[in-house]
């Protein structure tokens, strides 16, 4: 379970749910120090949502577009303290600070309906084409399951040759377990609300090739709990044409080769194809992984009698995406019966946000009813 890491996180995990709901934003107020992570964010509300989804963020400071001291615009600093409150609050022009919404019963995947004039969401591009306006670009992003944010180049942009160009961009929306390892006495699994969905409602079964490897053509390698979890990751990635999963080290190899697929026999490896144009089988989220630890990303722990209760608790908690339960066989008695609820950030998260004249950026509207 990562005993030393758990000890550090215990107070933070419990504090994130004992705090009162505080939605107030403090303009021109800095919470200096105690940073745990830095992201780019489109605005202060986006920064607050990133803090809410991060497992240990309790409060944040966002550097706005009107900041003048240097070029750190759109910086989102996630923070925490053992007390759950900022150590210091100081006046500072150009920043806004606030608190995580974990205690406010947030939406699992919030609607990000704003568009941002003269702001570029840099990186993550996988497809470009021309559209009449940014509204059509946003509609295209919303209709494409691989698209999570976009940037549109308007009619006044220079050079002229890329005016009206729509850039569709990708970020991960499916939880990626940061560390997966064999551990006696631990059962791990997913919230039953964790699933890959497609626009199509037609059901399909994934194609898996047992004891087969597809060498080469790797584009990404991630930890995964099972071949089916790996297949879901491949299905979510815009460029993945097939995958190979190693049960020996839990590595999921996403691959891109549109010209050929050559398989070789290999024990302990399962390969397969993504499900893109149908509703994939999401039963993999209901299968507990016995003797496997999903280490890290803890939001809190509770004492429970069995792994089934831990799984139900995770499913009922909108903040929980996956869990790990230490049973009576776990080597350290002090951690037995602990159910660790876990999550990672799955909302759209541009790699970089910058000022750029005559472009418009925004997010997909699939979460907006």
Legacy VTK file of the C-alpha trace (Angstrom):
# vtk DataFile Version 3.0
C-alpha trace
ASCII
DATASET POLYDATA
POINTS 369 float
0.000 0.000 0.000
3.010 2.289 0.197
3.063 2.610 3.996
5.275 5.690 4.159
3.132 7.473 1.575
-0.071 6.527 3.341
1.149 8.021 6.628
1.849 11.335 4.923
-1.557 11.411 3.275
-3.784 10.370 6.178
-4.417 13.818 7.614
-4.791 15.365 4.165
-7.255 12.692 3.003
-9.472 13.074 6.065
-9.329 16.873 5.936
-10.559 17.026 2.369
-13.913 15.647 3.514
-14.150 17.269 6.972
-13.892 20.802 5.593
-17.022 22.872 5.145
-18.107 23.658 1.610
-16.516 26.973 0.641
-17.252 28.245 -2.869
-15.946 31.774 -2.244
-13.250 33.074 -4.582
-10.878 35.703 -3.212
-9.799 38.109 -5.933
-6.321 39.670 -5.650
-5.481 37.415 -2.705
-2.554 34.965 -2.783
-2.197 31.754 -0.763
1.641 31.635 -0.983
3.626 28.404 -0.642
2.484 24.822 0.140
2.249 23.972 -3.602
1.723 20.307 -4.511
1.097 20.588 -8.266
0.958 23.121 -11.071
-1.378 23.057 -14.091
-2.455 25.475 -16.768
-6.122 26.470 -16.474
-8.454 28.442 -18.720
-9.819 30.552 -15.853
-10.210 30.479 -12.081
-13.309 28.232 -12.249
-11.384 25.684 -14.320
-8.533 25.882 -11.790
-10.987 25.272 -8.955
-12.368 22.196 -10.730
-8.825 20.857 -11.234
-8.219 21.306 -7.497
-11.508 19.533 -6.753
-10.554 16.511 -8.864
-6.984 16.288 -7.571
-6.894 13.745 -4.701
-5.070 15.934 -2.162
-5.684 19.554 -3.259
-7.491 21.603 -0.603
-7.053 25.139 -1.974
-5.376 26.950 -4.874
-4.112 30.206 -6.364
-4.759 31.084 -10.019
-2.675 33.631 -11.974
-5.081 35.567 -14.184
-4.585 37.006 -17.685
-4.211 40.533 -16.224
-1.131 39.544 -14.166
1.744 41.938 -15.005
4.812 40.899 -12.977
5.979 38.223 -15.439
4.546 35.894 -18.108
2.988 33.325 -15.742
-0.543 33.775 -17.063
-3.123 31.014 -16.574
-0.989 29.248 -13.942
-3.027 27.151 -11.495
-1.163 26.245 -8.285
-2.761 23.410 -6.301
-1.993 23.455 -2.568
-2.585 21.758 0.773
-1.569 21.985 4.428
-2.026 19.623 7.416
-4.520 22.102 8.877
-6.537 22.255 5.667
-6.195 26.043 5.554
-3.655 28.394 3.928
-0.758 29.279 6.216
-0.735 32.836 4.892
-3.084 35.054 2.890
-1.552 38.139 1.274
-2.869 40.837 -1.114
-1.539 40.374 -4.666
-2.875 41.971 -7.844
-3.573 39.607 -10.754
-4.341 36.405 -8.835
-7.472 34.755 -7.447
-7.497 32.101 -4.727
-10.107 29.663 -3.488
-10.881 26.212 -2.132
-11.580 22.721 -3.384
-15.252 21.850 -3.877
-14.818 18.260 -2.690
-17.125 18.924 0.256
-19.736 20.608 -1.961
-20.957 17.418 -3.713
-19.474 18.406 -7.085
-20.439 16.999 -10.452
-18.239 14.033 -11.377
-17.506 15.609 -14.765
-18.484 19.301 -14.828
-19.847 21.158 -17.832
-17.219 23.593 -19.163
-19.358 25.738 -21.436
-17.307 28.958 -21.590
-15.283 29.961 -24.631
-12.146 32.070 -24.373
-11.396 34.848 -26.854
-7.707 35.501 -27.674
-6.641 32.412 -25.692
-4.799 29.427 -27.179
-5.016 25.911 -25.749
-1.601 24.707 -26.953
-0.860 21.027 -27.540
-2.957 17.884 -27.719
-3.796 18.361 -31.422
-4.881 15.268 -33.333
-7.094 16.636 -36.131
-7.477 19.937 -38.019
-9.964 21.165 -40.626
-11.702 24.391 -41.620
-15.020 25.521 -40.145
-17.102 28.658 -40.607
-16.892 29.785 -36.975
-15.872 28.671 -33.489
-19.411 27.440 -32.746
-19.112 24.846 -35.507
-15.635 23.936 -34.256
-17.059 23.392 -30.757
-19.896 21.273 -32.170
-17.359 19.129 -34.011
-15.418 18.698 -30.766
-18.579 17.765 -28.880
-19.547 15.130 -31.451
-16.088 13.519 -31.557
-15.505 11.288 -28.475
-11.737 11.811 -28.765
-12.025 15.620 -28.552
-11.882 17.315 -25.164
-10.958 20.881 -26.080
-10.339 22.973 -29.194
-8.797 26.140 -30.603
-10.329 27.970 -33.570
-8.393 30.493 -35.706
-10.712 33.353 -36.687
-10.998 35.533 -39.805
-8.529 38.212 -38.620
-5.614 35.884 -37.827
-2.233 36.263 -39.516
-1.004 34.390 -41.567
-4.159 34.239 -43.679
-3.653 30.653 -44.878
-4.757 29.131 -41.558
-7.760 31.387 -40.932
-10.938 29.448 -40.050
-8.889 26.408 -39.013
-10.362 24.276 -36.225
-7.911 22.322 -34.053
-9.412 19.373 -32.163
-7.407 18.332 -29.106
-7.169 15.324 -26.803
-6.732 14.703 -23.097
-7.477 11.637 -20.960
-11.029 11.271 -19.656
-10.685 7.662 -18.489
-8.990 7.123 -15.096
-5.412 5.883 -15.419
-4.266 4.082 -12.271
-0.812 5.579 -11.571
0.753 2.443 -10.007
-0.462 -1.154 -10.326
1.495 -3.869 -8.525
1.072 -7.327 -7.042
0.505 -7.183 -3.264
-0.695 -10.054 -1.075
-3.724 -9.148 0.998
-4.957 -6.290 -1.192
-7.973 -6.213 -3.496
-8.386 -3.285 -5.870
-11.039 -2.234 -8.333
-13.058 0.538 -9.902
-16.201 2.496 -9.200
-19.006 0.993 -11.247
-19.637 4.505 -12.548
-16.250 4.440 -14.301
-16.873 3.586 -17.920
-15.933 4.512 -21.456
-18.923 5.753 -23.424
-19.358 6.460 -27.112
-21.871 8.432 -29.122
-23.107 5.212 -30.733
-25.555 3.120 -28.704
-24.880 -0.090 -30.652
-23.335 -2.705 -28.338
-20.209 -4.604 -29.282
-17.737 -7.075 -27.849
-14.060 -6.297 -27.759
-11.641 -8.458 -29.706
-8.842 -9.970 -27.596
-6.022 -12.271 -28.738
-4.795 -14.470 -25.878
-1.079 -15.357 -25.485
-0.215 -12.991 -28.342
2.031 -9.949 -28.584
2.168 -7.259 -31.285
5.785 -6.020 -31.141
6.736 -2.406 -31.805
4.726 0.676 -32.808
4.276 1.820 -29.192
2.882 5.322 -28.686
2.076 5.176 -24.932
2.702 2.755 -22.064
0.484 2.898 -18.961
-0.223 0.691 -15.945
-3.535 -1.131 -16.333
-5.457 -3.586 -14.188
-6.417 -6.060 -16.924
-6.473 -6.594 -20.698
-9.996 -5.158 -20.729
-8.840 -2.014 -18.910
-6.020 -1.718 -21.457
-8.544 -2.116 -24.260
-10.633 0.716 -22.790
-7.529 2.933 -22.732
-6.818 2.069 -26.366
-10.440 2.790 -27.302
-10.239 6.202 -25.627
-7.030 7.225 -27.432
-7.492 8.785 -30.862
-4.382 7.182 -32.404
-4.450 3.681 -30.905
-4.962 1.032 -33.581
-4.277 -1.989 -31.321
-2.603 -2.829 -28.011
-0.641 -5.449 -26.100
-1.025 -6.033 -22.360
1.525 -7.798 -20.135
0.011 -9.465 -17.059
3.517 -9.902 -15.584
4.083 -6.174 -14.996
0.590 -4.732 -15.684
1.915 -2.652 -18.593
-0.545 -1.578 -21.276
1.200 -0.805 -24.579
-0.895 1.372 -26.891
0.237 1.087 -30.502
-0.261 2.915 -33.774
0.317 1.133 -37.058
-2.337 1.613 -39.712
-0.554 -0.536 -42.302
-0.172 -3.933 -40.654
-0.711 -5.933 -37.481
1.801 -8.744 -36.951
1.255 -10.981 -33.906
3.676 -13.409 -32.289
2.969 -15.981 -29.598
3.928 -14.848 -26.092
2.875 -16.225 -22.714
1.465 -13.692 -20.266
0.563 -11.206 -22.997
-2.856 -10.375 -24.423
-3.356 -8.183 -27.460
-6.477 -6.691 -28.929
-8.348 -4.082 -30.919
-10.151 -0.942 -29.739
-13.922 -0.456 -29.808
-14.594 2.891 -31.478
-17.893 2.908 -33.339
-20.073 1.168 -30.789
-20.803 1.056 -27.071
-18.020 -1.120 -25.616
-18.472 -3.732 -22.928
-17.691 -1.974 -19.642
-17.919 -5.036 -17.400
-14.186 -4.750 -16.694
-14.947 -2.062 -14.085
-16.960 -4.628 -12.067
-14.164 -7.212 -11.795
-12.179 -6.967 -8.515
-8.422 -7.450 -8.854
-7.384 -9.807 -6.043
-3.754 -9.573 -4.928
-3.319 -6.271 -6.785
-2.728 -2.814 -5.294
-3.676 0.433 -7.047
-1.147 2.512 -5.138
-1.365 6.274 -4.716
-4.009 8.919 -5.515
-5.763 8.445 -2.137
-8.545 10.851 -1.216
-9.324 9.165 2.128
-9.671 5.796 3.861
-12.395 4.152 5.945
-12.425 0.953 8.023
-14.582 -1.780 6.445
-15.161 -5.502 6.812
-14.578 -6.618 3.228
-13.619 -5.565 -0.277
-17.227 -5.722 -1.536
-18.243 -3.009 0.937
-15.215 -0.968 -0.167
-16.287 -1.279 -3.789
-19.865 -0.202 -3.020
-18.592 2.768 -1.039
-16.423 3.848 -3.966
-19.325 3.509 -6.400
-21.613 5.594 -4.156
-19.027 8.352 -3.744
-18.978 10.721 -6.775
-15.350 11.618 -5.995
-14.115 7.994 -6.074
-12.930 6.365 -9.307
-11.016 3.351 -7.960
-10.111 1.775 -4.621
-7.780 -0.573 -2.759
-8.749 -2.690 0.262
-6.290 -4.307 2.706
-7.696 -7.539 4.129
-6.627 -9.792 7.018
-3.722 -11.197 4.980
-2.044 -7.816 4.495
1.466 -7.860 5.998
0.991 -4.818 8.256
-1.777 -5.259 10.848
-2.106 -1.483 11.304
-3.520 -1.133 7.778
-5.863 -4.123 7.699
-9.558 -3.431 6.975
-8.715 -0.080 5.444
-10.573 0.896 2.288
-8.670 3.551 0.348
-10.827 5.613 -2.004
-8.890 7.090 -4.920
-9.171 9.346 -7.952
-7.188 11.169 -10.630
-8.003 14.222 -12.745
-10.131 13.274 -15.760
-11.565 16.645 -16.790
-10.158 18.336 -19.927
-6.738 19.733 -19.123
-4.819 21.607 -21.864
-1.028 21.083 -21.704
-0.559 24.854 -21.975
-2.741 27.972 -22.024
-1.392 31.202 -23.527
-2.564 34.547 -24.855
-2.893 34.623 -28.661
-4.744 37.281 -30.619
-7.567 36.244 -32.985
-8.117 32.696 -31.756
-10.952 31.224 -29.680
-10.606 28.195 -27.410
-13.036 26.090 -25.420
-14.132 22.634 -24.319
-16.542 19.962 -25.547
-20.144 20.196 -24.330
-20.872 16.476 -23.842
-21.314 17.010 -20.096
-23.720 19.904 -20.622
-27.406 18.945 -20.656
LINES 1 370
369 0 1 2 3 4 5 6 7 8 9 10 11 12 13 14 15 16 17 18 19 20 21 22 23 24 25 26 27 28 29 30 31 32 33 34 35 36 37 38 39 40 41 42 43 44 45 46 47 48 49 50 51 52 53 54 55 56 57 58 59 60 61 62 63 64 65 66 67 68 69 70 71 72 73 74 75 76 77 78 79 80 81 82 83 84 85 86 87 88 89 90 91 92 93 94 95 96 97 98 99 100 101 102 103 104 105 106 107 108 109 110 111 112 113 114 115 116 117 118 119 120 121 122 123 124 125 126 127 128 129 130 131 132 133 134 135 136 137 138 139 140 141 142 143 144 145 146 147 148 149 150 151 152 153 154 155 156 157 158 159 160 161 162 163 164 165 166 167 168 169 170 171 172 173 174 175 176 177 178 179 180 181 182 183 184 185 186 187 188 189 190 191 192 193 194 195 196 197 198 199 200 201 202 203 204 205 206 207 208 209 210 211 212 213 214 215 216 217 218 219 220 221 222 223 224 225 226 227 228 229 230 231 232 233 234 235 236 237 238 239 240 241 242 243 244 245 246 247 248 249 250 251 252 253 254 255 256 257 258 259 260 261 262 263 264 265 266 267 268 269 270 271 272 273 274 275 276 277 278 279 280 281 282 283 284 285 286 287 288 289 290 291 292 293 294 295 296 297 298 299 300 301 302 303 304 305 306 307 308 309 310 311 312 313 314 315 316 317 318 319 320 321 322 323 324 325 326 327 328 329 330 331 332 333 334 335 336 337 338 339 340 341 342 343 344 345 346 347 348 349 350 351 352 353 354 355 356 357 358 359 360 361 362 363 364 365 366 367 368
